[in-house]
Amino acid sequence: MAQQLLNASGEKAGSDDQYAVKTVAAVDLGSNSFHMIVVEGDSTAYRVLDRVKESVRLAGGLKRSGRITDEARERALACLTRFGERLVGLDPEHVRAVGTNTLRQARDAENFLLAGREALGFPIEVISGEEEARLIYRGVAQDLDASFGKRLVVDIGGGSTELIAGQGASPALIDSLPVGAVTQSEQFFANGKIKRSRWRDAVLDTCIHLEPVMRRYREHGWSVALGSSGTIKSISRVANGTDGAITAQSLAALGERLCRDGGLKSKVFKSLDADRRPIFPGGLAVLTGVFESLDIDVMSVSDRALREGVIGDLLGRLDERDGREAGVMQAARTYGVDSAHAERVAATTCALVADVDTGRVVHQRAQWAARLHEIGMAIASKGYQKHGEYILRNADLPGFSRQEQAFLATVVRLHRSKFHSDLIKALPESMQNHALLITLALRLAAVLHRSRDADVSPPVWLAYENGRYRLHCKSDWLDAHPLTRADLDRARKRLDKTPIDFDVIADE
């Protein structure tokens, strides 16, 4: 569709002098192609400085064992090295790289992410299917203003298909289905030949994946259906000879042509790029299944996709419009967290962390962990830190990557009772020091606010020197709170023989 105005929030761009213009970049490690976009702007609007796309076919290199082949790994790392050359000099907080379905499925994803970080020069996050869908919707929403009403967005990737329905910048329904252009092509058309029976099987398989969700989308309805991603763009170009809307009739005609010719022999397919041809039948089958299941008559095509959504999200974070804040508050409401108590614990946790590290990222992580440290109470009070860990590892937490959710889950699990060093070691190395500091600060804050008294304001500060943490507290306050003194002593003993070397100092 024609772009109204480049906008990072998903609505018409305005002007706001309080936001400084900055250069940021998004890297999208898709299952078929890797994309990079570099822009200049703020959270109200931006302009594109550079775009790069390379076909990597990562999903095609995923073995049945769940491991990435050496060939696919080498292609991917070589691409990331080239991307990294363009990103040299950018602030680390101004670059966000996200991995999607193939890296969600790969058993050796962690090893690849370490090598990928080395090649790109920046860390790579793996996002959930739901988070991918949210970001896609945010990117596509940049193509539309509020007058378009309800929207249905479909994005067909190499290994998954994302469906999102919403209005304005806010998605109402989000689903990520494990069916994509690469997976369907390999399952049904591996030899490149298209048989009518296999074609119907591929379309039917897509419909089966859609069956559990299609009623919700039909009931929600939409004023405009939009498709994003290279698969849908290539279908549009083949169907129309140029970019344009895809109709149910033009889609059916392409499927019939494939079956009649037994492959991509017709001249109508000559416009396809060489890297797109092997996965085109699978992508076409997926889109056909989507049209049939949701009874779509016409679908417009958006130039925006996941990477533009990542850009909007990143610019929002830098302008203190961080979507993760809303995700934390939503989770707290959903699970009935005592917000007043959580905020008191968060204030003390963040103050203790700031005594040692004043960085913005560590402050955010400390605040989010503290606000959600009692989320497991929704299940049971006994061992609630274990329930909290499970929720935070598995819940749909808007705005967060899998690594970030694992970080929060780990800190919440370790903020009381036995300390498990293996949980810290399982985190990305770049997160481990933050996890140790925040775990200690949250443990101490939880003890200091154990009475749940709103008037308690512990006179404490944290020091770190020569590898040892020391909690300083006024001796007269400790004398007046003997139960807290005993709790702090127990907390110190629980951390013996752990990576956290800690003591309590009573100051005069």
N, C-alpha and C positions, 0 to 999 in steps of 0.2 A: 504494500500500500504506500501511497505517497506520504512522506514524512511531514507532520505539521510543524514541529520544532524540536530540535534535540533537547531532551529533558531527562534528567537523572532520576526524577521521582515518579515518573509515569503520568504526569499531568502537564498542562501547558506551562512552559517555562516562564518564570518571572524574573525579577531582579532583586538582589539582596546584597547590599554592600558589605554586610558583616562577614561574608564568606570569602576567604582568599582564594584566588585562582591557583591551581596546582596541577602538576603533570602526574597522571596515574596510569597504570596499565593492568589489564586483565589477561590471563592466560587460561584457555579452556582446553583441557586434555580430554577430548572426546574419544569415543570408541573407534571412530573412523578417521577423523581429522583433528589436528591441533590448530587452535586459533589464538591469535594475539591481537589485542587492540590497545593502542596508546592514545590517550585523550588529554586535553587541557580544559580545566573548568572547575566547577564546584558542584554542590549538591542541588543547585537550581538549574544548571544548564552546562553543556560542555561542547567542545568541537573535537572532531577526530583528527589526530596527527598522523596516525599510521595504522595499517591493518596488514596482517600476514596470516596466511592459511597454508597448511601443508597436510597432504594425505599421509597418514602414518599407519592406518589399518591395525590399530592395537588389538581390537576385538578379534580380528582374524588370526592374531598370534597367540590367543589364549587357548592353551591345550585343555583337553578333557580333565587333566589332573588339576587344573586351576592355576597352572604356572604359565608365565609369559615366555614365549620362545626367544632364543637368543637373537634371531633376526629382527623380530618386532621390537625387542628391547633396544637394539642398536639403532634402528630407525627412529625410535622415540627419543632417545638420548641425543642423537645427532641433531634432531629438530630442536630440542630444548637448548642445546648449545648455541644454535643459530639465533634463537629467540633471545637468549641471554646476552648476546652481543649488542642487541638493540636496547636492552634495559640497563646497561652499565651506567652507573651514576645515579639511578633513581633511589630515593629513600625506601628502605625495606618496607615501611608501613604504607607505601604508595603502590605496591605491587601485590596482587592477589592471584595465585594460580590454583585452579580447582580441577580435581579428577572426578570422573563420572563413573558410568556403569562398569566398564571393564576393570577399573581399579577397585571398585566395590567388590567385584567377584574374585579378583586374583588372590591366590593364597600367598604369593610372594610380593604382595603390594608394598610392604614396608621396605623391603630391600630396594625395590624400584624407586620408591619415594626418596630414599637417601641418595641414590645415584642421580635422580632427577634434580634434587636440590643442588647437588654439586654442578651439574651441567647448566642449569638455569641461573643459578646464583641466588635463588630465593626459595623458601619452603613451598611445598605443594600440599594442599589440603584435599582430602577425599570427602565429598559431600554426599548426603543421602539422596535417594531418588526424590523425596518430598522437597528437600531444600533445592535440588536442581530445578524442580518444577516451579517453585516459588520465584527463583531467580530468572527463569525463562519468562514467566509472566511479567515480572518487573521490566525485563528488557523489551518485550513485545508491547507493553503498555506505553512505551515511549513513542510508538507510532500513532497513538490515538488520543483524542481528548475526551472529556466526560460525555459529550453528546452521543457517543457510540453506544452508550448503555451497557447491557450485559455482554460479556465476551466469552467465547470458547476458544482456548488456545491449544493447539496440538503441535508437539515437537517430536519428530521421529529421529532418534539417534541410531548409532550402530548397534547398541545392545539393549536399549530401552526406549519406551515411548511415554512421554509425559502428557497428561491431560490436566488442564486447569480451567475452571470456570469462575468468573468474578465480574465485578463492576468497578470502574475506575482503576485505582492502583491496588485495590484490595482483592485478593483471591478468596473465593468462598469454598470451592472444591478443589482438591489436589490429589492426583494419583500418578504413580510411576509404575508402569507395567513392564515386565521382563521380556519384551519382544521388540526387535528392532530390525533395521535394514540388513545388518551383517548376519545376525542370528537366523533370520528367516531365509536369507539367501543360502547360507551354509546348510540349513536343515532340509530345505525343500528343492534347492536348485544348485547343488554343489557342483554338478558337472556342466553347468551353463546351459543345459537344455530345459525348455519349459514344456511340460506336458499339462494338458488341461486338468487332468485329475490331481496332479501335484499343485497346480495353481489354486484350485478350489480348496485343497487341504491347507495351503498356506493362509488363504483368506479366512477359512473356518477357524484355524488355530488362533488367529488374531481375535476373531469374534469371541472365542471361548475365554481368552484373557480379559476381554472387555465386559463379559456378561455380568460379573459381580458389581460393576460400577455404572453400567449404562443407564439404569433407571434413574439414579440420582441426577445425572447430567441432563437427561431428557426433562425431568421435572423442574430442574433449575432453569433451563432454557437459555437462549442467547439471541442477541440482535445481530451479532456478527461472529463468524467463525474465522479464525486466523491460523495459518500454518507457519511454522518457522523451521529452520535448519536446512542443510544442504539437500537432504533427500526430497523434501517438499518443494524446494526451489527448482530442483532438477526436473521433477514431475511437471511442474508448472511450465517450464520452458519447452519440454517435449510436447506437452498437450497443446500449447498455444503458439509455439514457434518463437515466443518471447515471454517475458514475465507477464503474468496475468492471473486472474482467478481460476481456480480449478472447479469444474462442475462435476456432478455425479455422472453425467453423460460422457464427458471427455475422459473421465477416469475409467469408466467401463470400456470405452473404446480402446484405450491403451492396453487394458488387460486382455481384451479380445484379440488385439493385434499380436501380443506376446504369444498367446496360446496358438493362434493360427500359424504363425511363422516358426514356432518352436524356439524362439530366442530373440535376440536384439538384431535381427537381420534387416528389418525395414529401414528405409532412409529416414523415417521420422525419429529414429534413435541416434542418428549420426552426430547430433549436437552434443551428446553426452561426453563428458570428459573421460579419459581412459581409466582414471582411478574410481570413477563413479559406476562404470558399466557392470562390474562383477556384483555389486550390491543393489543395483537398480530394481531387479525383479522383486527382491525381498521387501524393499521399501515401498514399492507400488502395492504389493499384497497387503502390507500393514495399513497403508492409507485407505485402500479399498475396504478392508475390514472395519476401520474407524467410520468411514462414510456409511457403510451398511448398518453397523450397530447403533450409531447415533442418528441415523436418518438425516444426514447432512446433504443439502442441495448444492451449496456453493461455498467455497473456502477461498478467502483472500490470502495473499502471501506477504509476510512481514520480512523486512530486511534485518530485523533485530532478533536476538536470540539470547542464549545464556550469557555470552561475554558482555553484552550491553547491560544485562541485569547485574552482573558482578561489578561492573563499573559504577552503576547507580548505587549499589550497596556499599561499595568501598568509599565513594565520595560522601555518602551519608555518614559513615563512621568517622571520617576525618573532619566533618563539620558538626560533630556531636549530634547526629541524627542516626544513631546506631540501632539498626533493627534488632540486634541481639538483646537490647534492653527490653523491648516489647516481648521477646520470646521468654525471657526470664520472668517477667511479671505475669505473663499468661500462664506459665507453668506453676507459679506460686498460687495463682487464683484457682487453677484447675485442681490442685492437690490440697487446697485449704491450708496453706502455710500461715502461721501466726506472723503476719507481716510486721507488726509493731516490734515484736521481739526480734525478728530476723533483721530489721533495720538497726536495732541497737547492737546486735552482734556484728553486723556488717561494719558499722562505724568503728568499733574497737578493732576488728580484724584489719581494716584498711589503715588505721592509725599505726598499728604495730608493724604492718608491712612497710609503710612509708618511712618508719624509723630506719629501715635497712635499705630499701629500694624505692625510689620515688618515680619509677617509670610508669607511663600511662597504661601499658598492657598488663603489668602485674597488678596494678590497682584495679583494673576492670575485672580481672580473673578473681581477685580476692573478694570483690564486692558480689559478683555473681554466685560464687561458691557459698558465701555466707548467707545470702538471701535464700538459698535453696538447701541449706544444710539440714533442715528438718523436713524436707519434702517426703521422706520415707514414713513419717508419722501417719500419713494417710492410710498406710497398710497396717502398721502396728508400732507401738511405742518401744517394745522390746527389740533390740537390734535394729533400730530404725535406720542406722547408717548403712546397713546392708541393703535394706529396701530402697533407700535413696540412691545408692550406687546403681542398682538395677534399673530404676526409673530413668536416671540420667543417661545411662548407656543406651537405652532402647527407646525412649520417648521421642516424639517428633518435636524438636526444640528449634523453632524458627530462627534462622540466621546463623546457626552454628554448624561447623564442620564436624565430621566424626571424631577427629583428633581433639577438638575443643570439648566435645561432650565427654570423651574419655577422660580428659583432664578434670572436669568438674566432678565426674563420677568418682574418680580416684580420691580427690581431696575430701569429698563428702564421706566416702567410706573410711578414710583414715583420720577424720577429725575427732574420733573418740575410740576408746577401747584399744584393742591390739593394733600395733603398727605392722603393716606388711610391706617390706621393702621391695618385694617383687612387683607390686603394683606401680611403684614409682619407676622401676627399671623398664616396665612395659610401655611407658610413655615415650614419645619422641624425645631425643636427647635435649633438644632446644627447650623443652618444657620442664625438664626434671628439677632444675634449681628453683624455678618458680613454684613448683608443686611442693617441694620441701618447705620453703619459707611460708607459703600460704597455709599448708597443713598445720604447721606449728602455730601460726598466728590464730587460725580458726579454733584449734584445740584450746588455746589459752583464752580466747574471747568467750567460747562456750562455757568454760569453767567460771570465768569472771562474772558472767551474766546468768549463772545457774539459778539464782533466786527469781529470775524473771521480773525483778523489781525495776520499774521504769525510772526510778530516781537514782539508781546506782550508777556512779561514774568513776570507774576504777582509775586511780592515779598511777598509771603504769607506762613504761616505755621499753622498747626492745633494742638491744645492742648486739652487734655481730663483729667479732674480732678473733683473728687467728683460728678460724674454723669453728668457733664456739658461739652459741646464742646465749644471751643473758637477759632475763626479764627483770627489770628494775621496778620495785614497788615501794611506796612509802611504808615504813615499818609500823607507824601508828595505825595506818589503814588496815594492814594485815592483822595487827593485834585486835582491831575492832571487828574483824571478820575471820574468826578462827576456822570456820568450815571451809571458806575459800582458801585459806592457807593450807589446810589439809588436802584439799582437792588439787592445788598446784603442786604439792609435794608428790601426790600420786601420779600426776601428769608427768612430772620429771622422771619418776621411776619407770613409767611405761615406755619412756623413750631411751632408756639405757640399752646399749648394744644395738642402736639403730643409726642411720646416717645423720640423725639430728642430735648434735651434742648440745645439751641445754641445761641451764641452771637458773634458780631464782635468787635474786639479790635483794635484801631488805635495806633500803636506804633510810638514813636518819632524816 
